[in-house]
Amino acid sequence: MKISSIEYASVKAYDELLDQHLRPRAVAKPLFDYLSSLDEKELQDRRHAVEATIMAMGITFTIYSDAGNIDRAWPFDVVPRVMSRREWEPIQAGLKQRLTALNMFINDLYNKQQIVKDGVFPIEVLKGSANFRKQCVGVTPRFGAWAHICGTDLVRDSDGTMYVLEDNLRVPSGVSYMLENRQIMKRIFPELFRTSTILPVDDYPTQLYNTLAALSPRSGEVPVIVVLTPGIYNSAYFEHSYLAQQMGVYLVEGSDLMVDENDVVYMKNITGLQRVDVIYRRIDDDFLDPEVFNPESVLGIRGLMRAWRSGNVAIANAPGAGVADDKVVYTFVPKIIKYYLDQDPILQNVPSYMCMYEDQRDYVLKNLDKLVVKPANESGGYGMLIGPRATQAERDQFKELILNNPRNYMAQPTLNISTAPTIIEGQLAPRHLDLRPFVLQSDKLYATTGGLTRVAMRQGSLVVNSSQGGGSKDTWIVEEDV
């Protein structure tokens, strides 16, 4: 067993590792020592305490199925993921670099399209974008930022390289679970927080509020900020209400807002109408404004796009930001960073193949049994093919999909994604995981210290999404002793 190839080994194998003269990374050793001092009953007691805490705090998510919508308690594993601050700092810098370049890219696409004219970004990719909104052409939001909140998914390969798996720039979710995971761990393992310097994540609501407040079109006044939710039946409603509460802002649905004849947004309340300055929207573009998008939408606000284009209200993330939230656009991000910032990317993309190009498409079709194939605009782990674990019938089906719409598909090698010890049926076992840090941009840049670690609870699975059976862990960025 090579310690360098995993996050840290199973606690169960700790004595075996010592016998082989192998040591866990120094940053994880206090955790190893502590967990190895707990017997099975103590570990189970902590697990039961976690489950009781989750139920008491009402931390849930919704699974949509043919049988109906099911609310489930948040799946949480008590063994945290640990990284050192020295390891985290370049990752944090890479996240900020990436979002800066992506916002410059989005702003360029809706204005001069210089990157297309210079031949760096293909016009055919732009023309095939499902998330390019012609209604946003000619707009430059404040600070040139379109994606104000980004959730970037990271994975570590067996060689230790941290790769960006994808960028989530439309309505990224999960940050409330990152915050709640930390609160749970503080309740269940207070002794570990006394003996280790674990960097905090608790400032995120304040940072989010400051990011949104900076967007307000009315300078010099305390901005009125609202979180726009589709309602209680949305799978992320817990997060919407949680963030609104933590920031001290209003939680609203579309029916609570209106746009007047002067293209100003107002909120209806018991005292009358109150002007709204900033909308943190948690609904997709298609449902934002029935006047310009889906005319059947009852979730949005008629006239909202007029108000936004007039500069009377800020929307985060801005409509149209999803043009960069495309798995084919993702393959161009290293070039995008170089073009706008004249810098090499700090974080690497997973090597990728674009099916829109004949030679790369031929390679993908010949190697479907070795590759992961993803559609451009799906999320949540849906609509993709994990070739080595697919049946021949599934691979044949994807071959037809690719041939019918090559622009819509890209492929990547199946990475040997790192694992971490996870409690499965009372025993510690390795499970694959990813990491979603959150990055904010308006007048300033901010990246969380760590993020939401998501873990595939089924043996051998690479799918970490909670909607498909995944769980989560607290992520510890630890200040090492010098």
Buried (B, 14 or more C-beta within 10 A) or exposed (E): EEBEBBBBBBBEBBEEBEEEEBEBBEBBEBBBEBBEEEEEEEBEEBBEBBEEBBEEBEBBBBBEEEEEEEEEEBBBBBBBBBBBBEBBEEBBBBBBBBBBBBBBBBBBBBBEBEBBEEEBBBEEBBEBBEBBBEBBEEBBBBBBBBBBBBBBBBBBBBEEEBBBBBBBBBBBBBBBBBBBBBBBBBEBBEEBBEEBEBBEBEEBBEBBBBBBBBBBBEEEEEBBBBBBBBEEEBBBBBBBBBBBEBBEBBBBBBEBBBBEEEBBBBBEEEEEBEBBBBBBBBBBBBBBBBBBBBEEBEBBBBBBBBBBBEEBBBBBBBBBBBBBBBBBBBBBBBBBBBBBBEEEBBBBBBEBBBBBEEEBBEBBBEEBEEBBBBBBBEBEBEBBBBBEEBEEEBBEEBBEBBEEBBBBBBBBBBBEBBBBBBBBEEEBBBBBBBBBBBBBBBEEBBBBBBBBBBBBBEEEBBBBBBBBBBBBBBBBBBEEEE
